[in-house]
Amino acid sequence: HAFRDAGEGFCVFNDIALAAVTAETMYPEAALPILVIDLDVHQGNGTADIFQSKSSVFTFSIHGANNYPWKTRRKSDLDVEVPDDTTDAEYLDVLARSLEDVFLRVKPRLVIYQAGVDGLREDSLGRLALTRQGLIRRNNLVY
């Protein structure tokens, strides 16, 4: 959630953006375009903001529609909102369809994946109803 000039949420700095900028700067031939897949239950506002005017980095976020951030939400290249209590089956269906579309559209050479486990049903701040098995299946879809 950290922005270029300020931390936010529980993030002091944006390691996802740092990795993307490093790859873009040091290995442009091998890395571009870059796809950032953010499946943390909160929208990737800082990353979206940092790369909003960079066509070389595509930001994709699936997140809870009613979750933080409320006031500082930024537009990713693709934002997919899911409702509270989304189950494994519902989430995995949305993810599979979205990934297929994004990979066909972006054709990334580098993928940076922010997984997050805060979508678990047991996470009191996550508001989703995913299981550990569902998260394993989610990760397998991405990988």
C-alpha positions, 0 to 999 in steps of 0.5 A, spaced: 500 500 500 505 504 500 506 510 495 512 513 492 513 518 498 509 515 504 507 508 507 500 506 508 497 500 511 502 496 514 507 497 509 513 502 510 515 501 503 513 498 496 517 492 495 513 490 489 514 497 486 521 497 488 522 490 484 519 492 478 523 498 477 529 495 479 527 490 473 525 495 468 531 499 469 537 494 470 534 488 465 529 492 460 530 487 454 528 481 459 523 484 463 518 488 459 513 488 460 512 487 467 505 484 470 504 485 477 498 480 480 496 483 487 491 478 490 492 481 497 485 482 499 486 489 499 486 493 493 494 495 491 493 502 491 500 504 492 503 500 486 497 502 482 499 509 483 506 508 482 505 505 475 499 509 473 502 512 467 507 507 465 505 502 460 511 498 461 508 495 468 501 492 468 497 492 475 492 487 476 488 487 483 483 482 485 480 485 492 474 485 497 469 490 494 468 493 501 475 493 504 481 498 505 483 502 502 477 506 502 479 514 501 486 512 498 484 507 493 487 508 486 485 505 479 489 499 477 490 497 470 485 492 472 481 492 478 476 486 480 472 487 486 469 481 489 464 481 495 464 479 502 464 472 504 466 470 497 468 462 497 473 459 494 469 456 488 467 464 486 474 467 487 477 461 483 473 462 477 474 470 477 481 469 478 482 464 472 478 468 467 481 474 469 488 471 468 487 468 462 485 475 459 491 479 462 496 474 460 493 474 453 493 482 453 499 483 456 504 478 454 508 479 460 516 477 460 516 478 468 510 477 473 511 479 480 506 476 485 503 479 491 499 473 494 497 475 501 493 470 506 488 475 508 483 472 504 482 466 509 476 466 512 479 466 519 482 473 518 478 478 521 480 484 517 479 480 510 472 479 509 472 473 504 471 466 506 477 463 502 480 456 505 487 454 506 486 449 500 483 455 496 489 459 497 493 453 494 489 452 488 489 460 487 497 460 487 497 454 483 493 458 478 498 463 478 504 459 477 
